[in-house]
């Protein structure tokens, strides 16, 4: 497996992933990642900044009603559903965790609207805990590199955890997302990987 070569090449071609601006803040990372599902990053960033202006921390978010949250996060995809999740999630964190964002995958995935990918991003970016967050970019690039042969991101995460040395876990999401965003079509991505001699 050509892990080292891939990570070195992707680091050279890296362009910042927009949502990384919230990187070391557990609250902002959790909320913006939850909002980003099926929404492009630019829309998510604008909506997140608007929300964080009104609710700079989880306690302030818990005080907003669902309709207020809806208005603040519009036009992110499924904004009504996400507003409900955010309202419930904020209440849970304030009441159950005394306003502190949980720092384990088990606790994070119990929160409304939080799946494994979101939990892993929060662990990785905000708490610096190694975790492999698999989205569509990580899934398709890992398959093109023939590191895995999987049908969905959940399978990819499990397989990568078996084969990928832990030292690479913290960087895989941001590097693969950055490359995936730069080479959106499969043809361009394959051409890039061939030019860099990462696949044949």
Residue frames as a rotation matrix with the C-alpha (Angstrom) as fourth column:
UNK 1
0.573 0.820 0.000 0.00
0.820 -0.573 0.000 0.00
0.000 0.000 -1.000 0.00
UNK 2
-0.294 -0.737 0.609 1.39
0.764 -0.564 -0.314 3.39
0.575 0.373 0.728 -1.07
UNK 3
0.573 0.632 -0.522 0.17
0.819 -0.427 0.383 5.36
0.019 -0.647 -0.763 1.98
UNK 4
0.013 -0.649 -0.761 3.23
0.581 -0.614 0.534 7.57
-0.814 -0.449 0.369 2.44
UNK 5
-0.844 -0.370 0.388 3.44
0.513 -0.349 0.784 8.57
-0.155 0.861 0.485 -1.22
UNK 6
-0.078 0.916 0.395 -0.29
0.796 -0.181 0.577 9.37
0.600 0.359 -0.715 -1.39
UNK 7
0.630 0.369 -0.683 -0.25
0.751 -0.511 0.417 11.52
-0.195 -0.776 -0.600 1.75
UNK 8
-0.313 -0.820 -0.480 2.89
0.508 -0.571 0.645 13.41
-0.802 -0.042 0.595 0.68
UNK 9
-0.795 0.061 0.603 1.42
0.575 -0.242 0.782 14.08
0.193 0.968 0.157 -2.79
UNK 10
0.206 0.971 0.125 -1.95
0.807 -0.241 0.540 15.18
0.554 -0.010 -0.832 -1.40
UNK 11
0.354 -0.146 -0.924 -0.23
0.731 -0.572 0.370 17.48
-0.583 -0.807 -0.096 1.13
UNK 12
-0.732 -0.680 -0.050 1.62
0.467 -0.553 0.690 19.24
-0.497 0.481 0.722 -1.71
UNK 13
-0.744 0.509 0.434 -1.67
0.345 -0.263 0.901 19.78
0.573 0.820 0.020 -3.57
UNK 14
-0.302 0.672 -0.676 -3.67
0.949 0.146 -0.279 20.68
-0.088 -0.726 -0.682 -0.47
UNK 15
-0.651 0.247 0.718 -6.07
-0.046 -0.957 0.287 23.66
0.758 0.154 0.634 -0.57
UNK 16
-0.964 0.170 0.205 -7.83
-0.213 -0.032 -0.977 24.51
-0.160 -0.985 0.067 2.68
UNK 17
-0.473 0.872 -0.125 -11.22
0.692 0.456 0.560 22.92
0.546 0.179 -0.819 3.23
UNK 18
-0.275 0.328 0.904 -13.57
-0.155 -0.943 0.295 25.82
0.949 -0.059 0.310 4.16
UNK 19
0.719 0.694 -0.018 -15.11
-0.094 0.123 0.988 24.22
0.688 -0.709 0.154 7.27
UNK 20
0.132 -0.761 -0.635 -11.66
0.844 0.423 -0.332 23.88
0.521 -0.492 0.698 8.83
UNK 21
-0.333 -0.233 0.914 -11.98
-0.090 -0.957 -0.277 27.51
0.938 -0.174 0.298 9.92
UNK 22
0.496 0.602 0.626 -13.93
-0.707 -0.138 0.694 26.20
0.504 -0.786 0.357 12.93
UNK 23
0.118 -0.537 -0.835 -11.32
-0.190 0.813 -0.550 23.48
0.975 0.224 -0.006 13.54
UNK 24
-0.713 -0.570 -0.409 -10.28
0.225 0.366 -0.903 23.78
0.664 -0.736 -0.132 17.16
UNK 25
-0.680 0.568 0.464 -13.67
-0.733 -0.500 -0.461 24.84
-0.029 -0.654 0.756 18.57
UNK 26
-0.946 0.260 0.192 -15.74
0.240 0.963 -0.122 21.76
-0.217 -0.070 -0.974 19.56
UNK 27
-0.123 0.958 -0.260 -19.08
0.232 -0.227 -0.946 23.65
-0.965 -0.177 -0.194 19.55
UNK 28
0.172 0.186 -0.967 -18.56
-0.732 -0.633 -0.252 25.34
-0.659 0.752 0.027 16.16
UNK 29
-0.790 -0.494 -0.363 -17.08
-0.611 0.594 0.522 22.21
-0.042 0.635 -0.772 14.58
UNK 30
-0.775 0.550 0.311 -20.01
0.388 0.802 -0.453 20.06
-0.499 -0.231 -0.836 15.73
UNK 31
0.118 0.912 -0.393 -22.72
0.121 -0.406 -0.906 22.52
-0.986 0.059 -0.158 14.65
UNK 32
0.037 -0.134 -0.990 -21.18
-0.860 -0.510 0.037 23.45
-0.510 0.850 -0.134 11.27
UNK 33
-0.916 -0.388 -0.107 -20.48
-0.391 0.796 0.463 19.80
-0.095 0.466 -0.880 10.40
UNK 34
-0.510 0.813 0.280 -24.05
0.495 0.544 -0.677 18.81
-0.703 -0.207 -0.680 11.23
UNK 35
0.298 0.636 -0.712 -25.30
-0.201 -0.688 -0.698 21.69
-0.933 0.351 -0.077 9.07
UNK 36
-0.341 -0.609 -0.716 -23.01
-0.769 -0.257 0.585 20.76
-0.541 0.750 -0.380 6.16
UNK 37
-0.573 0.140 0.807 -24.72
0.267 0.963 0.022 17.49
-0.775 0.228 -0.590 5.25
UNK 38
-0.085 0.494 0.865 -25.97
0.979 0.204 -0.020 17.69
-0.187 0.845 -0.501 1.62
UNK 39
0.939 0.272 -0.209 -25.04
0.241 -0.957 -0.162 21.37
-0.244 0.102 -0.964 1.47
UNK 40
0.410 -0.853 0.322 -22.06
0.563 -0.041 -0.825 22.98
0.717 0.520 0.464 -0.23
UNK 41
-0.155 -0.609 -0.778 -19.38
0.986 -0.043 -0.162 24.45
0.065 -0.792 0.607 2.01
UNK 42
-0.867 -0.206 0.454 -19.89
0.250 -0.968 0.037 28.08
0.432 0.145 0.890 1.00
UNK 43
0.031 0.965 0.260 -23.59
-0.193 -0.250 0.949 27.98
0.981 -0.080 0.178 1.91
UNK 44
0.485 0.105 -0.868 -22.78
0.699 0.549 0.457 26.18
0.525 -0.829 0.193 5.18
UNK 45
-0.538 -0.791 -0.290 -20.10
0.823 -0.418 -0.385 28.73
0.183 -0.446 0.876 6.16
UNK 46
-0.695 0.315 0.646 -22.41
-0.123 -0.938 0.324 31.73
0.708 0.146 0.691 5.56
UNK 47
0.373 0.924 -0.088 -25.25
-0.130 0.146 0.981 30.13
0.919 -0.354 0.174 7.53
UNK 48
0.292 -0.342 -0.893 -22.93
0.856 0.511 0.084 28.98
0.427 -0.789 0.442 10.34
UNK 49
-0.766 -0.635 0.098 -21.42
0.547 -0.725 -0.418 32.45
0.336 -0.267 0.903 10.75
UNK 50
-0.348 0.749 0.564 -24.91
-0.373 -0.663 0.649 33.95
0.860 0.015 0.510 10.94
UNK 51
0.600 0.577 -0.553 -25.93
0.198 0.563 0.802 31.37
0.775 -0.592 0.223 13.55
UNK 52
0.020 -0.691 -0.723 -22.74
0.945 0.249 -0.212 31.80
0.326 -0.679 0.658 15.62
UNK 53
-0.717 -0.180 0.673 -23.23
0.085 -0.981 -0.172 35.58
0.691 -0.067 0.719 15.69
UNK 54
0.131 0.890 0.436 -26.58
-0.627 -0.267 0.732 35.03
0.768 -0.369 0.524 17.41
UNK 55
0.963 0.191 0.189 -25.52
-0.268 0.641 0.719 31.92
0.016 -0.743 0.669 19.37
UNK 56
0.263 -0.957 -0.121 -21.74
-0.801 -0.146 -0.580 32.02
0.538 0.249 -0.805 20.04
UNK 57
-0.827 -0.515 0.227 -21.98
-0.555 0.683 -0.474 29.04
0.089 -0.518 -0.850 22.41
UNK 58
-0.752 0.504 -0.426 -24.18
0.306 0.838 0.451 26.01
0.584 0.208 -0.785 23.10
UNK 59
-0.592 0.540 -0.598 -26.08
0.668 -0.087 -0.739 27.70
-0.452 -0.837 -0.309 25.97
UNK 60
-0.552 0.378 -0.743 -27.16
-0.460 -0.881 -0.107 30.57
-0.695 0.283 0.661 23.72
UNK 61
-0.798 0.245 -0.550 -28.17
-0.439 0.389 0.810 28.08
0.412 0.888 -0.203 21.01
UNK 62
-0.755 0.504 -0.418 -30.31
0.623 0.750 -0.222 26.20
0.202 -0.429 -0.881 23.52
UNK 63
-0.534 0.542 -0.648 -32.22
0.284 -0.608 -0.742 29.43
-0.796 -0.580 0.171 24.27
UNK 64
-0.740 0.267 -0.617 -33.23
-0.654 -0.498 0.569 29.98
-0.155 0.825 0.544 20.63
UNK 65
0.166 0.810 0.563 -36.50
-0.341 0.583 -0.738 28.46
-0.925 -0.070 0.373 19.45
UNK 66
-0.122 -0.242 0.963 -36.68
0.615 0.743 0.265 26.19
-0.779 0.624 0.058 16.40
UNK 67
0.755 0.485 0.441 -38.18
0.645 -0.427 -0.634 28.90
-0.119 0.764 -0.635 14.14
UNK 68
0.782 -0.540 -0.309 -35.32
-0.459 -0.836 0.300 31.30
-0.421 -0.093 -0.902 14.98
UNK 69
-0.145 -0.863 0.484 -32.76
-0.140 0.502 0.853 28.58
-0.979 0.056 -0.193 14.19
UNK 70
0.255 0.341 0.905 -34.54
0.805 0.444 -0.394 27.85
-0.536 0.829 -0.161 10.89
UNK 71
0.984 0.176 0.021 -34.27
0.162 -0.846 -0.508 31.49
-0.071 0.503 -0.861 9.81
UNK 72
0.512 -0.853 -0.107 -30.61
-0.618 -0.452 0.643 31.70
-0.597 -0.263 -0.758 10.79
UNK 73
-0.316 -0.727 0.610 -29.46
-0.103 0.665 0.740 28.53
-0.943 0.172 -0.285 9.00
UNK 74
0.691 0.561 0.456 -31.57
0.444 0.168 -0.880 28.92
-0.570 0.811 -0.133 5.83
UNK 75
0.485 0.683 -0.546 -30.74
-0.874 0.389 -0.290 28.04
0.014 0.618 0.786 2.95
UNK 76
-0.679 -0.709 0.191 -28.76
-0.705 0.702 0.103 24.94
-0.207 -0.065 -0.976 4.08
UNK 77
-0.458 0.485 -0.745 -30.26
-0.368 0.660 0.655 21.68
0.809 0.574 -0.124 2.81
UNK 78
0.044 0.601 -0.798 -33.06
0.562 0.646 0.516 20.26
0.826 -0.472 -0.310 5.00
UNK 79
-0.677 -0.445 0.586 -32.82
-0.117 -0.721 -0.683 23.37
0.727 -0.531 0.436 7.20
UNK 80
0.223 0.829 0.512 -36.12
-0.777 -0.166 0.607 22.62
0.588 -0.534 0.608 9.00
UNK 81
0.812 0.016 -0.583 -35.02
0.192 0.937 0.292 19.12
0.551 -0.349 0.758 10.02
UNK 82
-0.162 -0.974 -0.158 -31.56
0.622 0.023 -0.782 20.40
0.766 -0.225 0.603 10.98
UNK 83
-0.362 0.106 0.926 -33.08
-0.506 -0.857 -0.100 23.22
0.783 -0.505 0.364 13.06
UNK 84
0.736 0.669 0.107 -35.02
-0.494 0.422 0.760 20.61
0.464 -0.612 0.641 15.07
UNK 85
0.555 -0.620 -0.555 -31.85
0.606 0.758 -0.241 18.55
0.570 -0.203 0.796 15.57
UNK 86
-0.412 -0.791 0.452 -29.85
0.278 -0.581 -0.765 21.61
0.868 -0.190 0.459 16.63
UNK 87
0.053 0.539 0.841 -32.51
-0.729 -0.555 0.401 22.65
0.683 -0.634 0.363 19.16
UNK 88
0.933 0.324 -0.157 -32.67
-0.166 0.774 0.611 19.14
0.320 -0.544 0.776 20.68
UNK 89
0.335 -0.901 -0.277 -28.90
0.652 0.434 -0.622 18.67
0.680 0.028 0.732 20.54
UNK 90
-0.373 -0.474 0.798 -28.25
-0.161 -0.813 -0.559 21.98
0.914 -0.337 0.227 22.33
UNK 91
0.423 0.636 0.645 -30.75
-0.783 -0.102 0.614 21.11
0.457 -0.765 0.455 25.06
UNK 92
0.903 -0.113 -0.416 -29.18
0.208 0.959 0.191 17.68
0.377 -0.259 0.889 25.54
UNK 93
-0.020 -1.000 -0.001 -25.64
0.572 -0.011 -0.820 19.06
0.820 -0.017 0.572 25.80
UNK 94
-0.298 -0.047 0.954 -26.67
-0.511 -0.835 -0.201 21.79
0.806 -0.547 0.225 28.26
UNK 95
0.526 0.662 0.534 -28.72
-0.802 0.176 0.571 19.45
0.284 -0.729 0.623 30.46
UNK 96
0.989 -0.071 -0.133 -26.81
0.095 0.978 0.184 16.17
0.117 -0.195 0.974 30.23
UNK 97
0.314 -0.949 0.012 -23.23
0.878 0.286 -0.383 17.35
0.360 0.131 0.924 29.67
UNK 98
0.398 -0.078 -0.914 -23.32
0.649 -0.680 0.341 20.71
-0.648 -0.729 -0.220 31.52
UNK 99
0.869 0.083 -0.487 -22.75
-0.214 -0.826 -0.522 22.60
-0.446 0.558 -0.700 28.28
UNK 100
-0.173 -0.981 -0.094 -19.59
-0.662 0.045 0.748 20.70
-0.729 0.191 -0.657 27.29
UNK 101
0.452 0.262 -0.853 -19.38
-0.858 0.388 -0.335 18.97
0.244 0.884 0.400 23.92
UNK 102
0.792 -0.151 0.592 -18.78
-0.176 0.872 0.457 15.21
-0.585 -0.466 0.664 24.52
UNK 103
0.140 -0.844 -0.517 -15.37
-0.973 -0.213 0.084 13.95
-0.181 0.492 -0.852 23.40
UNK 104
-0.661 -0.299 0.688 -16.14
-0.160 0.952 0.259 10.28
-0.733 0.061 -0.677 22.66
UNK 105
-0.874 0.325 -0.361 -17.71
-0.352 0.090 0.932 8.81
0.336 0.941 0.036 19.53
UNK 106
-0.645 0.635 -0.424 -20.17
0.698 0.716 0.011 6.83
0.311 -0.289 -0.906 21.64
UNK 107
-0.297 0.524 -0.798 -21.53
0.613 -0.536 -0.580 9.96
-0.732 -0.662 -0.163 23.36
UNK 108
-0.723 -0.030 -0.690 -21.44
-0.378 -0.819 0.432 12.12
-0.578 0.573 0.581 20.23
UNK 109
-0.886 0.363 -0.288 -23.44
-0.140 0.384 0.913 9.65
0.442 0.849 -0.290 18.14
UNK 110
-0.493 0.758 -0.427 -26.17
0.863 0.367 -0.346 9.62
-0.105 -0.539 -0.835 20.80
UNK 111
-0.583 0.238 -0.776 -26.83
0.021 -0.951 -0.308 13.29
-0.812 -0.196 0.550 20.07
UNK 112
0.464 0.859 0.218 -29.75
0.310 0.073 -0.948 14.15
-0.830 0.507 -0.232 17.70
UNK 113
0.974 0.061 -0.217 -28.65
-0.178 -0.387 -0.905 14.26
-0.139 0.920 -0.366 14.05
UNK 114
0.195 -0.980 -0.043 -25.05
-0.952 -0.199 0.231 13.19
-0.235 -0.004 -0.972 14.72
UNK 115
0.982 0.068 -0.176 -23.76
-0.126 0.930 -0.347 10.20
0.140 0.363 0.921 12.74
UNK 116
0.612 -0.791 0.000 -20.33
0.655 0.508 0.559 8.56
-0.442 -0.342 0.829 12.72
UNK 117
0.091 -0.615 0.783 -18.85
0.857 -0.352 -0.375 10.90
0.507 0.706 0.495 10.11
UNK 118
0.508 0.171 0.844 -19.81
-0.122 -0.956 0.267 14.03
0.853 -0.239 -0.465 12.07
UNK 119
0.988 -0.131 0.085 -18.63
-0.060 0.185 0.981 12.47
-0.144 -0.974 0.175 15.33
UNK 120
0.448 -0.870 0.206 -15.28
0.861 0.482 0.162 11.49
-0.240 0.104 0.965 13.78
UNK 121
0.138 -0.361 0.922 -14.74
0.540 -0.753 -0.376 14.99
0.830 0.550 0.091 12.35
UNK 122
0.762 0.202 0.615 -15.40
-0.348 -0.674 0.652 16.54
0.546 -0.710 -0.444 15.77
UNK 123
0.882 -0.471 0.009 -13.03
0.281 0.541 0.793 14.08
-0.378 -0.697 0.609 17.49
UNK 124
0.265 -0.817 0.512 -10.35
0.964 0.205 -0.172 14.69
0.036 0.539 0.842 14.89
UNK 125
-0.001 -0.250 0.968 -10.52
0.483 -0.848 -0.219 18.44
0.876 0.467 0.122 14.36
UNK 126
0.485 0.324 0.812 -11.70
-0.378 -0.760 0.529 19.72
0.789 -0.563 -0.246 17.73
UNK 127
0.880 -0.077 0.469 -10.25
-0.434 0.272 0.859 17.19
-0.194 -0.959 0.206 20.18
UNK 128
0.064 -0.915 -0.399 -7.22
-0.969 0.038 -0.243 15.97
0.237 0.402 -0.884 18.18
UNK 129
-0.026 0.023 0.999 -8.31
-0.453 0.891 -0.033 12.35
-0.891 -0.454 -0.012 18.73
UNK 130
-0.858 -0.357 -0.369 -7.40
-0.474 0.275 0.836 10.11
-0.197 0.893 -0.405 15.74
UNK 131
-0.066 0.869 0.490 -10.55
0.122 0.495 -0.860 9.10
-0.990 0.003 -0.139 13.87
UNK 132
-0.930 -0.237 0.279 -11.30
0.278 0.038 0.960 8.37
-0.239 0.971 0.030 10.20
UNK 133
-0.094 0.911 -0.401 -14.16
-0.157 -0.411 -0.898 10.53
-0.983 -0.021 0.182 8.97
UNK 134
-0.807 -0.196 0.557 -15.40
0.434 0.442 0.785 9.05
-0.400 0.876 -0.272 5.69
UNK 135
0.089 0.811 -0.578 -17.49
-0.363 -0.514 -0.777 11.14
-0.927 0.279 0.249 3.31
UNK 136
0.917 0.333 0.220 -18.02
0.068 0.412 -0.909 10.65
-0.394 0.848 0.355 -0.43
UNK 137
0.617 -0.748 -0.244 -14.52
-0.713 -0.399 -0.576 12.01
0.334 0.530 -0.780 -1.27
UNK 138
-0.248 -0.719 0.649 -12.70
-0.899 0.421 0.123 9.68
-0.362 -0.552 -0.751 1.14
UNK 139
0.304 0.484 0.820 -14.87
-0.165 0.875 -0.455 6.77
-0.938 0.003 0.346 -0.03
UNK 140
0.986 0.165 0.018 -14.30
-0.014 0.189 -0.982 7.22
-0.166 0.968 0.189 -3.77
UNK 141
0.426 -0.894 -0.140 -10.59
-0.828 -0.323 -0.459 8.09
0.365 0.312 -0.877 -3.59
UNK 142
-0.167 -0.465 0.870 -9.82
-0.784 0.598 0.169 5.14
-0.598 -0.653 -0.464 -1.28
UNK 143
0.533 0.436 0.725 -11.55
0.080 0.827 -0.556 2.85
-0.842 0.354 0.406 -3.79
UNK 144
0.958 -0.212 -0.195 -9.75
-0.244 -0.238 -0.940 4.38
0.153 0.948 -0.280 -6.79
UNK 145
0.093 -0.974 0.205 -6.43
-0.983 -0.123 -0.138 3.88
0.159 -0.188 -0.969 -5.00
UNK 146
0.297 0.178 -0.938 -7.52
-0.230 0.967 0.110 0.24
0.927 0.183 0.328 -4.47
UNK 147
-0.748 -0.457 0.481 -6.92
-0.551 0.024 -0.834 0.53
0.369 -0.889 -0.270 -0.73
UNK 148
-0.546 0.670 0.502 -10.44
-0.227 0.459 -0.859 -0.77
-0.806 -0.583 -0.098 -0.24
UNK 149
-0.885 0.451 -0.120 -13.17
-0.025 0.209 0.977 -2.36
0.466 0.868 -0.174 -2.32
UNK 150
-0.751 0.574 -0.328 -16.32
0.452 0.084 -0.888 -1.09
-0.482 -0.815 -0.322 -0.65
UNK 151
-0.323 0.743 0.585 -19.87
0.858 -0.030 0.513 -0.07
0.399 0.668 -0.628 -1.51
UNK 152
0.658 0.612 0.438 -20.49
0.338 -0.760 0.554 2.74
0.672 -0.217 -0.708 0.98
UNK 153
0.100 -0.664 0.741 -18.70
-0.511 -0.674 -0.534 5.11
0.854 -0.325 -0.407 3.41
UNK 154
0.637 0.182 0.749 -19.55
-0.764 0.272 0.585 2.95
-0.097 -0.945 0.312 6.46
UNK 155
0.936 -0.323 0.142 -17.77
0.340 0.933 -0.116 -0.07
-0.095 0.156 0.983 4.94
UNK 156
0.442 -0.802 0.403 -14.87
0.219 -0.339 -0.915 2.17
0.870 0.492 0.025 3.88
UNK 157
0.353 -0.275 0.894 -14.39
-0.812 -0.565 0.147 3.46
0.465 -0.778 -0.423 7.42
UNK 158
0.827 0.019 0.562 -14.22
-0.384 0.750 0.539 -0.08
-0.411 -0.661 0.628 8.83
UNK 159
0.817 -0.529 0.230 -11.75
0.562 0.642 -0.521 -1.25
0.127 0.555 0.822 6.18
UNK 160
0.365 -0.701 0.613 -9.52
-0.078 -0.679 -0.730 1.81
0.928 0.219 -0.303 6.49
UNK 161
0.586 -0.115 0.802 -9.37
-0.805 -0.193 0.560 1.37
0.091 -0.974 -0.206 10.27
UNK 162
0.899 -0.225 0.375 -7.92
0.120 0.952 0.282 -2.12
-0.420 -0.209 0.883 9.63
UNK 163
0.541 -0.675 0.501 -5.24
0.837 0.374 -0.399 -1.13
0.082 0.636 0.768 7.09
UNK 164
0.459 -0.342 0.820 -4.35
0.166 -0.874 -0.457 2.54
0.873 0.346 -0.344 7.55
UNK 165
-0.398 -0.669 -0.627 -1.61
0.796 0.088 -0.599 3.30
0.456 -0.738 0.498 10.11
UNK 166
0.363 0.680 -0.637 -2.99
0.922 -0.362 0.139 5.50
-0.136 -0.638 -0.758 12.90
UNK 167
-0.425 -0.610 -0.669 -0.56
0.506 -0.773 0.383 8.32
-0.750 -0.175 0.637 12.16
UNK 168
-0.959 0.069 0.274 -2.55
0.225 -0.399 0.889 9.05
0.171 0.914 0.367 8.97
UNK 169
-0.277 0.948 -0.154 -6.01
0.959 0.283 0.014 9.06
0.057 -0.144 -0.988 10.54
UNK 170
-0.026 0.290 -0.957 -6.00
0.530 -0.808 -0.259 12.74
-0.848 -0.513 -0.133 11.48
UNK 171
-0.555 -0.327 -0.765 -5.18
-0.337 -0.753 0.566 13.92
-0.761 0.572 0.307 7.94
UNK 172
-0.802 0.140 0.581 -7.14
0.519 0.644 0.561 11.59
-0.296 0.752 -0.589 5.68
UNK 173
0.208 0.977 0.037 -10.43
0.867 -0.166 -0.469 13.50
-0.453 0.130 -0.882 5.74
UNK 174
0.500 0.026 -0.865 -9.07
-0.058 -0.996 -0.064 17.00
-0.864 0.082 -0.497 5.11
UNK 175
-0.550 -0.786 -0.281 -6.55
-0.375 -0.069 0.925 15.89
-0.746 0.614 -0.257 2.45
UNK 176
-0.762 0.288 0.581 -8.95
0.585 0.691 0.425 13.62
-0.279 0.663 -0.695 0.56
UNK 177
0.365 0.908 -0.207 -11.77
0.732 -0.417 -0.538 16.19
-0.575 0.045 -0.817 0.73
UNK 178
0.166 -0.391 -0.905 -9.41
-0.301 -0.894 0.331 18.87
-0.939 0.218 -0.266 -0.59
UNK 179
-0.860 -0.509 0.009 -8.32
-0.181 0.322 0.929 16.69
-0.476 0.798 -0.370 -3.53
UNK 180
-0.464 0.769 0.439 -11.90
0.823 0.558 -0.108 15.53
-0.328 0.311 -0.892 -4.16
UNK 181
0.456 0.627 -0.631 -13.08
0.382 -0.779 -0.497 19.15
-0.803 -0.014 -0.595 -4.33
UNK 182
-0.152 -0.617 -0.772 -10.31
-0.524 -0.612 0.592 20.05
-0.838 0.494 -0.230 -6.79
UNK 183
-0.889 -0.136 -0.437 -10.97
-0.445 0.482 0.755 17.07
0.107 0.866 -0.489 -9.08
UNK 184
-0.292 0.875 0.385 -14.73
-0.746 0.043 -0.664 16.66
-0.598 -0.481 0.641 -8.89
UNK 185
0.616 0.536 -0.577 -15.22
-0.782 0.502 -0.370 14.49
0.091 0.679 0.728 -11.97
UNK 186
0.764 -0.282 0.581 -14.06
-0.006 0.896 0.444 10.88
-0.645 -0.343 0.683 -11.89
UNK 187
0.784 -0.449 0.429 -12.12
0.560 0.213 -0.801 11.36
0.268 0.868 0.418 -15.15
UNK 188
0.512 -0.594 0.620 -10.11
-0.374 -0.804 -0.462 14.34
0.773 0.004 -0.634 -13.79
UNK 189
0.603 -0.239 0.761 -9.42
-0.751 0.150 0.643 12.55
-0.268 -0.959 -0.089 -10.53
UNK 190
0.807 -0.292 0.513 -8.18
0.335 0.942 0.008 9.40
-0.486 0.165 0.858 -12.29
UNK 191
0.693 -0.560 0.454 -6.01
0.338 -0.304 -0.891 11.53
0.637 0.771 -0.021 -14.62
UNK 192
0.490 -0.484 0.725 -4.46
-0.740 -0.671 0.052 13.30
0.461 -0.562 -0.687 -11.59
UNK 193
0.656 -0.200 0.728 -3.81
-0.482 0.631 0.608 10.00
-0.581 -0.750 0.317 -9.75
UNK 194
0.814 -0.364 0.453 -2.19
0.562 0.692 -0.452 8.51
-0.149 0.623 0.768 -12.88
UNK 195
0.636 -0.576 0.514 -0.02
-0.012 -0.673 -0.740 11.58
0.772 0.464 -0.434 -13.49
UNK 196
0.337 -0.479 0.811 1.23
-0.921 -0.345 0.179 11.38
0.194 -0.807 -0.558 -9.92
UNK 197
-0.315 -0.443 -0.840 1.85
-0.424 0.857 -0.293 7.63
0.850 0.263 -0.457 -10.42
UNK 198
-0.582 0.233 0.779 -0.50
-0.774 0.133 -0.619 6.75
-0.247 -0.963 0.103 -7.55
UNK 199
0.360 0.599 0.716 -2.49
-0.150 0.794 -0.589 4.35
-0.921 0.105 0.375 -9.75
UNK 200
-0.694 -0.630 0.348 -1.70
0.197 0.300 0.934 2.64
-0.693 0.716 -0.084 -13.03
